[in-house]
Amino acid sequence: MSAEKVKGPASYFPSIEKTYGRPVQEWLDMIEPRSGEPHMAIVKWLKEEHELGHGHANALVAYQLAKKKSDNGAKP
């Protein structure tokens, strides 16, 4: 029996950690205070200020915003 394959934004996490040398939780902690901003504004900030690629930035933002919705009782 094989382990269940990670899907969605979290599937990018190993690559993000390897590429940028920071734990994913550190990125999520940086995004959290901006979670009231539009998705693409946060993506743009990550790309411009931290030089993340679009896919990696988008995955982090999508994950964090879905988590915030889930934490507030809404479905991600």
N, C-alpha and C positions, 0 to 999 in steps of 0.2 A: 504494500500500500504506500502511495506517495503522499507527501505533505501537500496541503491545499495551496495552489499558486496564488500569490498576492495579486489582486487586481486593482484597477483604478489608480488614483494619484499615488497611493502608497507604493505601487510597483516601481516608481522612480526613486524611492528613498535610498536604496543601496548605491545607486549611481550618483546621487546628489552628495552623499557623504564622501564617496571616493573622489569625486571631481573637485569639491570645494573644501574638503578637509575639516568640515564642521558637522557636528551631529544634527540630525533633522530637528530635534527638539529646540536647538538654538535658533534655527531659522523660524520655527513656528512661534517661539517666544518673541522674536523681532516683529513678526507679522501681527500678532495678537492686538497690540495697541492701535493698529491701523484697520482692524476688521470692520469698522463702520464705513470705510471708504469703498468705492466701487472696485470690483474684482480686478479690472484691467489697470486701474490706477496703482494698485499694490504690485501687480506684475511689472508694470513700468518702473516703479521704484526699485524693485529687486534687480531688474536688468541694468538700470542706470547707476545705482549706488553700489551694488554688490557684484555686478558683472555676471549674473546668472544667465544661462541660456533661457530662451522663452519657454520651452517645455518644462524645464525644472522649476522655473518661477511659477508657472501656471499650476503645476502639480501641487506645490506647497500652498499656494493661495487657495486652490479648490479644496484641499484637505482641511486647512484651518477654518475656512468659512463654513464648510459642512459640519465640522466638529462644533463650532460655535452655535450653529442652528440646533444641532442635536443636544448640546448642553442646555439650551434654552427651552427644550421640550418639543422642538419642531423636528420633523424628519429631515435628514441631510439630503 
